[in-house]
C-alpha cells in the first residue's frame, strides 16, 4: 500500500513523464532540432498511457531485450510480469531518415505541435511472426490485432520519452482522470479496496450483475471503459458513454461507484491483454480486477475462459492485483433473477440469452431487448444511435 492507502503501482513507482510548464517550453524549442516522427493512432494511445503512468514502471518505448523477454516469458528482462510489448514502429524509410540522431520529436499523425521527445536508445527489427504468436496466439491476418501488427513498420524505435503535452481530446473531458487522479479520488472517498471493470461495449444486465457481485466484497467500483482505437463495428465511444451515464444515474450507488476513461487502444489479444489490463488498472489504484468470459477476445481465437486460466501461470501475489473470475451471467425465469451456471440449476430454455447478432437486429428494428437482458434506458440510447447512423 502507498501512504494514502491505495495499492502500490506495478514495480513500486507511479511514473509521470509529463513535463511541467518551464520544462515543456524548453523541450518544445529543443524539439525543433530533431527529426520528426508521426505516431499512429494506436501508438499515440500508448504514448498517453506512458505519460500518465498507466504503464508504470515503463518510462518509454521498449527495447529489444525486453521485447523478446516479454514474448518468451511474459516478464520484463528484470523479472517483472508483463505480457504485451509496448513498441514504437518505424518503416525502413523512417529508419534512414532518422539516421544516427540521438533524439526524435514525436508528433500526432494528424499533425500539430510536438507531443514528446524520445531519447533514442536503439532501433531493432521486429519479429512479426514471433510477436503475433506471442501476443495474439495466431498469425491469421483476419485477427484485427495481427492485421494492425502487419500494417506497422518493420522496425521499432526504443527510448525514454519526455512528454511535452498529452494528445488532444475534445470528448469526455471530465472523465479523463490520470492514475494519480483516480488514486486521489479513491483516497478522498476512503476506498482501500477497488475493483476495476474493463469494457469496450455498452453495459447490459449481465455486466451490471457481476460488477455488483464484486462490489459486495470491496469498497468501490471503477467502471473503466476503453476509449482508444477499436474495431469499426464496435459501438462508438460517445454512444457507449451515454449508456454508462444512464446506468450510473439510475442504478449505481454514487458513493460506491465511478466511471472514468481508459485511453488505451484495443489489441484483442485475449489472455495476454487480460493480464495487461489488470496491471494497468493496478496502476490506476485498483486492488481487484474483474475477468469475465472471453476477456479482450475476438472471433474464435481464444477459449471461453482462457483469459482467466492465464492468471494461474503467475506466482501468487506476483501481479499485485486480485482477479475476480466470473462465468457467463443471465436472467433465469425460474430463479426469477440474475444467475450464472455456478448458481442456476435450470435448463437453457429458462434463461434469457441473446446473441449479439440477435440484439443488434432488434435494435435496428427499434425493438427493445427484454428488460431482463438490457435496461430500457440503455436500449433506447442504442436504438436512437442506430437510427441516426442509418439516416
N, C-alpha and C positions, 0 to 999 in steps of 0.2 A: 504494500500500500504506500501511496505518497503521503506527504504531510497533511494534505487536505482530505485524506480518507479515501481517495479514488485509487483504483488499481494501477500498479506501475506499468508504464508503457513497455512495448516489446524492446528488449535489450537494455531497459533501465532508464533511458533518456528520451524525453519528448523533443524531437528535433524541430527547430524553427529556422528555415532558410530564407525568410523574407527580410530583406534589408530595411533598416529604419530610414527615415527621410534623407538625412545627410549622406548616408552611405548609398542609398538608392540613386541620389543625384550624381554622386561620384561614379557609380557603376554605369549610369546612363551615358555619361561623357566618355568613359573608358570603352564602352561597347562599340562606339563608332570606329575603333581601331582594329576590330576583329572581323574575320569572315562571318557572314550571317548564315544561319540555318533555320529554315522554316519548319516548324514542328507540326506534324499531322494531328488530327482531331484526337485520336486515341492517346498518343504520347503527350499531348497537351494536358489531358486529364491526369496522366502520371506526374507531369511536372507540378501541377497544382497539389496533388497528394503529397509529393515530396516536400513542397514548400511549407505546407501547414503541419507536417509531422505525422500525417496519416500512415506513411510508410516507414516510420521510425523502426530501426535506427539508421535507415539509409539516408545518406547526405548527398546523393547524386545518382546518376545512371550507372548501372553495374558493369564491372569489368569481366574479362573472360574467365578468370578463375572462379569467381562467384557464379557466373553463368553456368559453367559446367558442373560445379558443385551442387547447385540447385537441381539441375536436370538429373544428376546421378544419385543424389542422396536426400533431396528435399530439405537441405540445410545450406546455409551460407558456409563459406570456407572456414569461418571461425566457429562453426558448430551450431549456430542459432537456427532454429526452424524457419524455413522459407520455401515456398512451393512454386512461385512464378517469377521468372526473371523480369526485372524492370530495366528495359533497354531503350536506347535511342537510335533509330535506324538511319543509315546512310546508304545512298546509292554509290556506285563506283565513281560516277561523275562528281558527286559531292566530296568523296574522299580526296580526289585530285584537287578540287578547288580549295579545300581546307588546307591541304598540304601539311607542312610541319608546324602549323600555328599552335601556340601554347594555350590559346583560349578561343572560344567561339561564342558569338552572340546568338541567342535563341529568340526567334520571333514566332508569332502565330502564322499558320498557313493562310489566314485571312488578311494578313498584313498588319500594319500598325507599329507602334513604338516597341523597342526591345523589352522582352519579358525577363530575361536572365542571362547571366554569363556563366558558361561552363568552362572550368579549367581542365583542359584535355589531359587525361592520364594514359589513354590508349585507344587505338582503333583495332577492332578484331572482326574476323569474318564469322558470321553466324552459321550454325549448323541447322538448317531448316528442318531436315528430317528428324534429327535428334530432338529439336525443340518441339516439333509437332507431336511426336510420340511422348515426350517427357511432360508436356503441359496438357495436351488435348487427348492423348491416348489414341490418336488416329492421324493419318496423313491424308484423309479424304478432303478434297477441296470443297465439297458440299458443306463441310462444317464451317460456320462463319468465322470462328477463331483461326482455323487453319488458312482460310481464304485471306484474312487480314494479314497473317504472317507471310504468306507468299506474295502479297501485294507490297509488303515493306521492303526496304533496301537489303542488299546482301551483306552489309557491314553494320557494326554497332559502334557508337561513339560513347566512351565512358569518361566519367569525371565528376568531381564535386560541382554543384551548382550554387550560385548566389542569385537569388530571385529579386528582381527589381520591383515587379508588381505581379499580381495574380492575373490570370486570364479574365477578361471582362465578361460579366454575366448581366443580362438585363431581366432575369426572371428569378423568382423565389428568394429575393434578397434577404428577407427576414428569417429564412430557413437555412441560410448558408453559414452554419457555425463551424468553426475550426475545432480540432480536437481539444485545444486549450480552452475554447469557449464552452464546449459541451461538458468538459470536466468541471469547469467553474459552475455551470448550471446545475450539475448533479450535486456538487458540494453545497450550493445555495439551498437546494431542495432537501438536503440531508440524506440523499441516496448513497448508501455504501455499496449496495449491490444493484446492478443494472443489467437487464437483458436486451440485447440488440436483435433487430429483425431486419434482414436484407430482403428487399423486394424490387422488382422491375415491372410489376403488374399491379392493377387495382387490387384492393384487399376485399376478398369475399368472406363468407361466414366461416369457412374452414380456417383461413388465416387468422381471423379475429379470435376464433376459439383457441388455437394453440398459443397465440400471444397472451390471452387472458389466463390460460393454464399456467404459462410461465410466470406471469405477473403475480400469481398466488404465492410464489416462493422467493421473490426478490422485491426490492424497494421500488424500482421504477422500470419503465419500458421505453426504449428508444426505437421507434419505427424509423428506419434509415434508408429511404428509397434511393436507388442508384439513378443518377441523373446525367451520366455521361452517354457516350455513344451506345446504342443498342441496335438490334435488327430493325429493318424497315417496317416489319409487320407488328412490332410491339406497340402497345398503346402509347401515344405521345405523352411526353412528360407533363405538359400543362393539364391534360385531362386526368392523368393519374393523381396529380396534386389536388385537383378539385375533389376527387373521390376521397382522398385522405382527410381533407378538411371537413367534408361532410360527415365522415365517420367519427372523427375526433370531436366534432361539435355535438354529436348526439349519443355516442355510445362508449366513450372512454373517459375514465376519471381524470380530470385536468391536472390534479396534483400528483398523479402516479404515472402519467404517460406524456411523451412529447414526440414530435416529428421534426427531423432536420434532414438536410440534403447530403448525400454521399456523392461527390463529384467524379466518381470513377467511371471508366468505360467498361462495358460488359465484355468479358472474354469468352463466356460459355464453355469454361474449362471444367465444369462438373466438380469432381472431388478435389482437384488441386485448387480450384477457385474457392471452394468452401473453406479450406484452411486459410487461404489468403484473406478472404472476407473476415474470418474470425480474428485474425491478427490485426487487421485494420481497425475492427470495432474495439478491440482491446485498447488500441491507441486512442480511440475516441473516449475511452473510460468505461467500456462495458466489461463486466465481470463474467457474464454469461452470454451465450450466442445460440439462437435457435437454428437448428439444422433440420429441415423438413425433407419431404420426398423429392428426389431428383434436384437437389440444390444446384443452381447455376448450370443446369443441364440444357440440352437442346437435342431434338430428334431422338434417335435411339442409340446414341453413342455411349451412354453410361447406364449401369444397372440402377434400379429404382432407389436403392439405399446405399450405393457406392460412396456417396458424399458423407454418409455417417460412418461407414466402415473405415475410411481413411484415417479418422481420428485415432483409431486403435494402433496405428503404426508409429505413434509418438509416445514417448515415455510419460507417465502420469505427471502432470504439472508442467510439462515442457512448454506447452503453448501458452500457459498463463491465463487462459480463458476457458470457462467450463461450457462444453457443448451440451445443449438440451435437445435430445433426439425425439422427433415426433413422426408418427406414421400418418398416412393419408386420413384426413378427417372428413366427416359428412354429417348430415342430418339423418337420423333414423326415426321413421314414423312410429315404430313400435316402442322405441325407447322414449320418444317424444322429446328429443333433444339432440345436441351435438354429441358425436361419439367418434371412435376410431376402431379398427379391428382389434385393438387391445381391450376395449371396454364393451363392445357391442357383439352380442351372440347371434344377431339376426341375419337373415338372408339378404342377398344383393337387392332383391325387389323391394325390400323395406327401406332401402337407403336412397336419399335424394342425391344422385350423382349425375353430373352432366359433363360431356366432353367440351373442350374449348371450342371446337367447331360448332357444336350444338348451341352453345351460349352465344357465340358471335352471330349465328343465323337468327336467333330470337331477337337479339338487339337490333340487327339490321331491319327486321320487320316491325320494330317499335314495340316489341313484346318484352315485358319484364320476366326474367327468370324467376322461378319460385323463390319466395322470400326466405325459405329455408336454405337456399343456395347463396343469395346475394341480397344485401339490404336494398330496399326500394330506392333510397336516395342515390346509391351508387349506380344502380341500373339506369335511373333516369339521366344521370350525367353521361353515361356511356351511350345511351340511345341518342341523346341530343348531339353528342360528338360525332357519332356515325352519320346522323342526318346532315350535319354541317359538312362533313367530308364528302358525302355523296353529292351535295349541291355544288 
